[in-house]
Amino acid sequence: MSARFRGTFGAFRSTEGAGARRPLPSCFKHYDRVLVGADRAPGRLLKCEKKAPGTGFYFKVKTDAGDWRWPDVLILAGTGANVATCEAGEGRFMTDQTGDGLLCPKHNAEIFGSAEEHALDAADPVRNRGNSHKWKPGRRR
């Protein structure tokens, strides 16, 4: 499959035919808030089933204005004004950080754990490590 660069917004289109589209980066999932197109219209990314059952799925974006668009130029909506590219999934996302080595929220949660998981770990009581059945606190020989 050959691809050509289209504009300055990072979109690629296949030159093999209208039906051949490159897959979305792994940073995106169903019902994510995204900015789509050159005008960065806000909307939701939706995973749609093809008309013929069992033939697969495709992604479309339904903008807040109500129109449907192909996800050619996608940015994962988030906090911040900077657009960064995820090092793990090659998807673009909004952030308040700058620099190299940034991860999108999905890959950051997969690698380092989500905020909910960190809160659960902090709430757990401290457990003894190692051979805890042989050691009893407060007992001396």
C-alpha positions as CSV (number, residue, x, y, z in Angstrom):
1,M,0.0,0.0,0.0
2,S,1.4,3.3,-0.9
3,A,0.5,6.5,0.8
4,R,1.1,10.2,0.1
5,F,1.3,13.1,2.5
6,R,-1.8,15.4,2.4
7,G,-1.4,18.9,3.6
8,T,0.2,20.0,6.8
9,F,-2.2,18.3,9.2
10,G,-0.6,14.8,9.2
11,A,-3.3,12.9,7.3
12,F,-2.4,10.1,4.9
13,R,-4.6,8.9,2.2
14,S,-4.1,5.7,0.3
15,T,-3.3,6.0,-3.4
16,E,-4.6,2.5,-4.1
17,G,-8.3,3.3,-4.1
18,A,-11.1,4.9,-2.3
19,G,-11.9,1.9,-0.1
20,A,-8.4,1.4,1.2
21,R,-7.9,3.4,4.4
22,R,-5.0,3.1,6.9
23,P,-6.0,1.8,10.3
24,L,-6.4,4.2,13.2
25,P,-3.6,4.4,15.7
26,S,-4.1,2.3,18.8
27,C,-4.5,5.5,20.9
28,F,-8.1,5.9,19.8
29,K,-11.1,3.9,21.0
30,H,-14.9,3.9,20.6
31,Y,-16.7,7.0,21.9
32,D,-13.5,9.1,22.5
33,R,-13.8,12.9,22.4
34,V,-11.8,14.0,19.3
35,L,-11.1,17.0,17.2
36,V,-11.5,16.2,13.5
37,G,-10.5,17.9,10.2
38,A,-8.5,21.0,9.4
39,D,-11.0,23.1,11.3
40,R,-10.7,20.8,14.4
41,A,-14.4,20.3,14.8
42,P,-15.2,18.6,18.2
43,G,-17.0,15.3,18.1
44,R,-17.1,11.7,19.1
45,L,-15.3,8.8,17.4
46,L,-17.7,5.9,16.8
47,K,-17.0,2.3,15.8
48,C,-19.6,1.3,13.3
49,E,-20.4,-2.1,11.9
50,K,-20.5,-2.6,8.2
51,K,-23.8,-3.2,6.5
52,A,-23.0,-6.8,5.6
53,P,-23.0,-8.6,9.0
54,G,-19.7,-10.2,9.9
55,T,-17.6,-8.2,7.4
56,G,-16.0,-5.9,10.0
57,F,-16.0,-2.4,11.4
58,Y,-15.0,1.1,10.5
59,F,-14.7,4.3,12.4
60,K,-16.6,7.6,11.7
61,V,-16.8,10.8,13.7
62,K,-20.1,12.4,14.5
63,T,-19.4,16.1,15.2
64,D,-21.2,18.1,17.8
65,A,-22.8,20.0,14.9
66,G,-24.4,16.7,13.8
67,D,-22.5,15.9,10.6
68,W,-20.5,12.7,9.9
69,R,-16.9,12.8,8.9
70,W,-14.2,10.3,8.1
71,P,-11.4,10.3,10.7
72,D,-8.7,11.5,8.3
73,V,-7.2,14.1,10.7
74,L,-7.8,13.2,14.3
75,I,-6.6,14.7,17.5
76,L,-7.7,13.2,20.9
77,A,-9.3,16.0,22.8
78,G,-7.9,16.7,26.3
79,T,-6.6,19.4,28.5
80,G,-4.0,21.8,27.3
81,A,-3.3,23.7,24.2
82,N,-0.3,21.7,22.7
83,V,-0.7,18.8,20.3
84,A,1.7,16.0,20.9
85,T,2.3,12.6,19.2
86,C,2.1,9.5,21.4
87,E,5.4,7.5,21.5
88,A,3.6,4.2,21.9
89,G,0.7,4.5,19.4
90,E,1.6,7.3,17.0
91,G,-1.8,9.0,17.7
92,R,-2.0,12.8,18.2
93,F,-3.5,14.2,21.4
94,M,-4.0,17.5,23.3
95,T,-1.8,18.1,26.3
96,D,-0.3,20.8,28.5
97,Q,3.2,19.2,28.4
98,T,5.9,19.7,25.8
99,G,8.8,17.6,24.7
100,D,9.6,14.1,23.5
101,G,8.5,10.8,24.9
102,L,4.9,11.8,25.8
103,L,2.2,9.2,26.0
104,C,-1.5,9.6,25.3
105,P,-3.9,9.0,28.3
106,K,-4.7,5.4,27.1
107,H,-1.1,4.2,26.8
108,N,0.0,6.1,30.0
109,A,-2.7,4.2,31.9
110,E,-1.7,0.9,30.3
111,I,2.0,1.4,31.1
112,F,2.0,3.2,34.5
113,G,-1.5,2.6,35.8
114,S,-4.6,4.8,35.9
115,A,-5.4,7.4,38.5
116,E,-8.1,5.1,39.9
117,E,-5.6,2.2,40.3
118,H,-3.2,4.5,42.1
119,A,-6.0,5.6,44.4
120,L,-6.9,2.0,45.2
121,D,-3.2,1.1,45.9
122,A,-2.9,4.1,48.3
123,A,-6.0,3.1,50.2
124,D,-4.8,-0.5,50.8
125,P,-3.2,-1.3,54.1
126,V,0.5,-1.9,54.1
127,R,1.2,-5.6,53.9
128,N,4.2,-7.4,55.2
129,R,6.6,-8.5,52.5
130,G,8.5,-11.8,52.3
131,N,8.2,-14.4,55.1
132,S,5.5,-12.7,57.1
133,H,4.2,-15.8,58.8
134,K,7.4,-16.2,60.7
135,W,7.7,-12.7,61.9
136,K,5.3,-11.2,64.5
137,P,5.4,-7.5,65.3
138,G,6.2,-6.7,68.9
139,R,7.7,-10.0,69.7
140,R,11.4,-10.2,70.7
141,R,13.5,-13.2,71.5
